[in-house]
Structure formats: structure tokens, C-alpha cells
Amino acid sequence: MTSLLGAQERAVLDAVPRQLYIGGRWRDGEQGTMAVEDPATGEDLCEVANASPADAMAALDAAVAAQPTWAQHAPRERGEILRRAFEAIMDRSDELALLMTLEMGKPLAEARAEVLYGAEFLRWFAEEAVRIDGRFAAAPTGRGRLLTMKQPVGPCLLITPWNFPLAMGTRKVGPAVAAGCTMVVKPAQQTPLSMLAFVRIMEEAGLPGGVLNVVMSSQAGATMGPLIADSRLRKLSFTGSTEVGRRLMEQGSANLLRLSMELGGNAPFLVFEDADLEDAVGGALLAKMRNMGEACTAANRFYVQASVADEFATLLAERMGAMRVGRGSDAATEVGPMIDAAQQAKVAALVDDAVGRGARALVGGRVPEGAGYFYGPTVLSNVPADAELLREEIFGPVAPVLSFADEDAAIAAANSTNYGLVAYVYTRDLERAFRVTERLETGMVGLNQGIVSNAAAPFGGVKHSGFGREGGREGIDEYLETKYVAMRL
Ligand code: NAD
């Protein structure tokens, strides 16, 4: 196949390390190499090292060896390393964005936005590193003093998904570095390149060898299993599917491993009749189409009050139907490909299932012709309650629109899922906004807003969307233990 890559794309790829990073050294993997694919063409971009279970254990050995010294590092120094990495990412944001688009498919503008969002976690936790503190209090009897101190949890395993190849990494590495933890990072097989580029930046920013180790693997379960079973590992922070998260919880239970779980979503998007409809459609586009719908926060079910449901669906179909689908690296592209053939097939099957049960495609509903794993933006109306895509995370550019009669019905529909990551609410009635927000069973709510992600805010879910929070003041607590000291006085 003739390569579709231009000189700039080649140069960006060639600048990325392709090896494992263990104990401050770049080295080959015992399982040879594995290919990274361009989802826009199906073409192989490059090969990266493929780790064996022994490589993963070597990474844990390095993290364990580095832990005591790293924990003693001055918080200010840890923060300054993060700050330098933040600056370096900002300086190289164009190259990092192009790299991300190549391996993941998202449009360049969105890749740029992720690079900035990802970098924000480094800036935020650079500032948090020096704010780790404890408490001092008199015991209720008055005869003693209670002192608490925060200490790093210890060596961590950080597992990240393919949909936000940089930000899902910095959101974990930032607080772990700030807290004084060492770590082994395992990026997703489909998108290791952004993480490798980031690790090189951390190395250049002065992070001591052994603090951050990276292993890639084509067989995640077999490679990481022994590491997870090792009692020297003290924490697992996982972002990915609920199914894999559940399996990892079981594996971690033998050692009572501390866990943070950022899992799947099935976000409801509620539009009340008092909402500004244009604004709601704009928010819907963001909540649905960012990352081609391949976001855990993606609006998965649109519930619109009956009096405005048809108008909303028509407006949304107009806007989604006008979006330009194409290779992420083309400047005009607004919708890139799905990550791989399996994801494309899953989206197509969910739409076919809904249409087979009586839903109507107002726009889209088809796999476009040609190479790459594309799926056309799709709006479905008349979606029956038993359609599979109301229960499953679609992870694609498909918007099912349903209607509801009143507030109680809207809340019941929104909460009728095991997931609980985020919900979106559009209303101009302040009282309703609070009433509904309080009754929604989710970790986050977007109020008249289609994007909630912010490095300064606690991101995370409830129910089967997991537990633990990333970002905000809460984010660093996931990497700290509280030690209590009882003092006689
Ligand atoms: P996935 O669960 O298949 O994989 C996630 C990561 O886990 C990858 O690095 C993968 O290699 C690794 N992995 C898979 N099986 C493993 C095993 N047995 N042992 C160790 N590691 C294993 O998920 P994905 O397809 O990469 O990502 C999509 C999912 O991630 C979606 O469900 C999405 O909602 C979720 N997600 C959640 C958030 C959040 O913050 N809540 C953010 C982004 C993505």
C-alpha cells in the first residue's frame, strides 16, 4: 500500500520513542514489537515495543526501588518537574496534536484541545504538590492531641484507554508525581504514541529514572496479571470499560489493592421545554460529537420534553448531517473515524438493532464507503424503549432522541441505567435545575453546558461508572494515605 503520510506526519512519528521505558532506560520488549494503526486508513503507522510479563515485572521492580527516594523529594521539586513538563507540552502542542490525530483519528482541532486539557493536569498538580497537608486537633477529652499526616500510597499501576491518549495519562501521572508515588503506566495498545512522547517530555523535565515506567502490550491481561498480583504494588488507577474494571477489581482483591475506577458511561441529556433550544442543540453537539462520540462522557440518550422534542430532533439532525467526515489531519474535518473495525461494527450493529425495532434515522445510519473505520453522524427518532443502544454505551456519533412528559418521567428515564458518570440538563428554570441535579444518580452534571471536563474539577462516576475522582483538589487524595498520630499531652 502506498503511504498516505506526508513529510510532516512522518517527522512527527519518527521523533517518538518506540521502546519500553524502565528504570530510566529505553529498551526493547521481550515480545518483539506490535503495530500501531492509522484508523483513518487502516494503514500501519509504526511498530512499538511489546512487553512480556517479565518486562512488566521489571517495571514494577524499578518503581519499587525508586519509591523511598522519590517520596523524600521536596514537594516543590516534584511540582517544578510537572511545571516544566507543562511548558514543554505547550511548546510542542502542534506536533503532539498531529501525533494524537494519527494514532487515534480525532480531528486536529480536537487533538489540540486535548493536548491543552492534558497539559492542564500537570499545571494543576504542580500547584497541588506543595499543598499536601494534615490536621492538628485537641482530643475531645482535652487530654491528648490528634495529628494527621499525608504520605504517598506507594508504587501505582496506571492503565489508560485509547480515546484520550494524552489526557487520561496526565490526569493520573500528574497527581501521582505530585504525591510522591512511583508508577508503571500501561497505555492502550491502539494509542501508545502520545504516552511515549509525554514520557520523553517528563524525562527531559528532570523526572528521576524509575519514578515513571511505561510498558505497552498486545496482551494486556497476561502481561499485567502477575504485576497486579504482586503485593509490592499499592494502587491501581484504571480508566476503561466497566467490564475490564470489574475484572481488575477481582484481581486486586487478593492484595486489597487500593483502586480508582473511571469506567463507562451512558449519559442522559435532558432538555426541558423552558430551555433555550438553540443553546441546547449546541450543547448536544458538543456532548455527542466531541471525539466522534468516543467519550465516556458522551451523551448516549437524549430525552426531550414532548412539546419541543420534534423541533429539537430536526435541528440536531440538520447540524449533525452538515458535519464534515474525514481524515482527522485534514483541516476541514469535523468527524474522524472510529478507533478500529470492531468499534465501527459495534456502532453499526446498535443502529441496525434500533432501526430494526422501529426507530427512524433522520440523518445517517450507514457505514460510508471507502477505507478507514468511519461512521456517519446519525440522529434517530421514535426509538423504542427496548433498543439496545439505550442500555449500551454507543461510543460513536449516534444520537437517539426520545420524549418525556414531565420532570418525574425525565428523571426516572435518566436514572434507569446502571451507569452514573455524567448527565446533562438544559433548563432556564433555576429551581428545576437544582431539583433535577440533586435527583440525578451521576458523579457529574452539565447544567446548560455540553462539556464538563476541567482539570480543576473532580471528575468521576457512581454506580457502574466507578469510584474515585481525578482532577480538582480531590484528585491528589487518590494517591495519598492518611496517617494518624495520637499524642499524649
Ligand atoms: P478497555 O477496558 O478495553 O481498555 C482500557 C485499558 O485497559 C487498555 O489500556 C487495555 O489495554 C487495558 N486492559 C484491557 N484488559 C486488561 C486486563 N485484563 N488487564 C489489564 N489491563 C487491561 O477500554 P477501552 O476500549 O480502551 O476504552 C473505552 C472505555 O473506557 C469506554 O467504556 C469508556 O467509557 C471508558 N472511559 C472512561 C473514562 C472515565 O473517565 N470514566 C474515560 C475514558 C474512557
Residues whose N, C-alpha, C, O or C-beta is under 5 A from the ligand:
A	BS01	NAD	I159 T160 P161 W162 K186 P187 A188 Q189 A220 G221 M224 T239 G240 S241 T242 V244 E262 L263 G264 G265 A295 C296 S465
